[in-house]
Amino acid sequence: SWLLHGVFILLLLIPWQSVKGIRLLDAAVLRDPDARAHFYRSAIASQWVLALVTLGILWSANSAYVQQLFRLTLSADSALVVGLASLAIMSQSPLVPAIRRQMERSQTIRRTIYPLRNILPRTQAEKSLWISVSMTAGICEEILFRGFLFYYAQTIFGLESTGAIALSTAVFAIGHLYQGTQNMIRVAVVGAILGIVFAASETLLYCIALHAFLDLGALRMDDFVPADELPDDFLELVWKTRANGIASIGQGAIYPSDYAAISGLLPAVTHEVLQSPTTARWERVTSRFIELQQAGQLNRIPWVVINRLFSAAGPDTYSSVVN
C-alpha cells in the first residue's frame, strides 16, 4: 500500500512543480522558437513514465481491476451517461463550429486563455505535436486521475463512487493549478463529468476519448492567444524573488525602492537578455545600471540578480556567481 500512497502524494506535489515549469516556459518562448516543442516532448515523456509506473503498481495490487479499465463495455444506463457527458464536453470545445463562433463573440475569452498563452500551439509543427500531447493527456491523465484515484479512494479510504468522484475531481483540479483559478473551476467541472462517466461505465475508454477530444480543441485557439510578452509576475520572479528555481539570493537582492524606481525599464531589459544573452549584451546591461546609479536613480547595482537573469537565458555560458 505504500506504493499507492507514494503515487497519491506525487499527484499532489506535481502541480507545484508544474507552476514553476510554466514560468520558465514563459521566459523560454521569448528566446527559443522551439521551446514549446521541447516542453511538449518533455510533458509527453514524463506523463507516460508516471502512467505506466502507476499501471504497474495497480496491476500488482489488483490485475483484474486494470484489465477492466480498458474493456469496451456499455450498458443502457451507462450509454445515457456517456451520451450526456459527450454533449457537455462538446459544449466546451472550439472544434464544434457553434462553440467556436460563441468564443469569437466572448469578451472574456482572452482573459481566460491568458494563463495558457505559452502552452497553446501556434505553428503548424506545434499543432502536429499537440495531437500527441492531447492523446497522451487523454490516456495518461485518465489512468492517473480516474483509474488510480478511484482505486485509491475505494481501497484506502473505503469511499463509495460519490466520494471517489469528489476525490478524483479535487486532485484533477489541483493538477491544473498552472491554468489559474478561473480555469481550475472549469477543470473541476470537466473532472466531475469524467468521474461520473467512469463510475457509470467502469472503463476508461470513454473518459480517454472525451478528454483527448477536449484537449484537441487547443488546435483552434490560436486566434485568441495574445502575443508573447513578459507578465508582471514573471518580472517579479526574475528580479525580486530570492529563490526562483534558477538561483537563490542571500545578500545582493534588489532593493524594493530600486525595483519600483526602474520597473518601467525592466521589461525591455529582460526581453533583450532572454533573446540575446551575449557578453556584449551583459556589458550593455551593466553599463545601463551603472549609469542609473550615477544618476541617482539606483541605490545599489543588483549584480547577483543581473547574473542570475543571464544564467537563466544562457545556462551554458553564464553562472549566477558574482566575481
Rosetta blueprint (number, residue, H / E / L):
1 S L
2 W H
3 L H
4 L H
5 H H
6 G H
7 V H
8 F H
9 I H
10 L H
11 L H
12 L H
13 L H
14 I H
15 P H
16 W H
17 Q H
18 S H
19 V H
20 K H
21 G H
22 I H
23 R H
24 L H
25 L H
26 D H
27 A H
28 A H
29 V L
30 L L
31 R L
32 D L
33 P L
34 D L
35 A H
36 R H
37 A H
38 H H
39 F H
40 Y H
41 R H
42 S H
43 A H
44 I H
45 A H
46 S H
47 Q H
48 W H
49 V H
50 L H
51 A H
52 L H
53 V H
54 T H
55 L H
56 G H
57 I H
58 L H
59 W H
60 S H
61 A H
62 N L
63 S H
64 A H
65 Y H
66 V H
67 Q H
68 Q H
69 L H
70 F L
71 R L
72 L L
73 T L
74 L L
75 S L
76 A H
77 D H
78 S H
79 A H
80 L H
81 V H
82 V H
83 G H
84 L H
85 A H
86 S H
87 L H
88 A H
89 I H
90 M H
91 S L
92 Q L
93 S L
94 P L
95 L L
96 V L
97 P H
98 A H
99 I H
100 R H
101 R H
102 Q H
103 M H
104 E H
105 R H
106 S L
107 Q L
108 T L
109 I H
110 R H
111 R H
112 T H
113 I H
114 Y H
115 P H
116 L H
117 R L
118 N L
119 I L
120 L L
121 P L
122 R L
123 T L
124 Q H
125 A H
126 E H
127 K H
128 S H
129 L H
130 W H
131 I H
132 S H
133 V H
134 S H
135 M H
136 T H
137 A H
138 G H
139 I H
140 C H
141 E H
142 E H
143 I H
144 L H
145 F H
146 R H
147 G H
148 F H
149 L H
150 F H
151 Y H
152 Y H
153 A H
154 Q H
155 T H
156 I H
157 F L
158 G L
159 L L
160 E L
161 S H
162 T H
163 G H
164 A H
165 I H
166 A H
167 L H
168 S H
169 T H
170 A H
171 V H
172 F H
173 A H
174 I H
175 G L
176 H L
177 L H
178 Y H
179 Q H
180 G L
181 T H
182 Q H
183 N H
184 M H
185 I H
186 R H
187 V H
188 A H
189 V H
190 V H
191 G H
192 A H
193 I H
194 L H
195 G H
196 I H
197 V H
198 F H
199 A H
200 A H
201 S H
202 E L
203 T L
204 L L
205 L H
206 Y H
207 C H
208 I H
209 A H
210 L H
211 H H
212 A H
213 F H
214 L H
215 D H
216 L H
217 G H
218 A H
219 L H
220 R H
221 M L
222 D H
223 D H
224 F H
225 V L
226 P L
227 A L
228 D L
229 E L
230 L L
231 P L
232 D H
233 D H
234 F H
235 L H
236 E H
237 L H
238 V H
239 W H
240 K L
241 T L
242 R L
243 A E
244 N L
245 G L
246 I L
247 A L
248 S E
249 I L
250 G L
251 Q L
252 G L
253 A L
254 I L
255 Y L
256 P H
257 S H
258 D H
259 Y H
260 A H
261 A H
262 I H
263 S L
264 G L
265 L L
266 L H
267 P H
268 A H
269 V H
270 T H
271 H H
272 E H
273 V H
274 L H
275 Q H
276 S L
277 P L
278 T L
279 T H
280 A H
281 R H
282 W H
283 E H
284 R H
285 V H
286 T H
287 S H
288 R H
289 F H
290 I H
291 E H
292 L H
293 Q H
294 Q H
295 A L
296 G L
297 Q L
298 L L
299 N L
300 R L
301 I L
302 P L
303 W H
304 V H
305 V H
306 I H
307 N H
308 R H
309 L H
310 F H
311 S H
312 A H
313 A H
314 G L
315 P L
316 D L
317 T L
318 Y L
319 S L
320 S L
321 V L
322 V L
323 N L
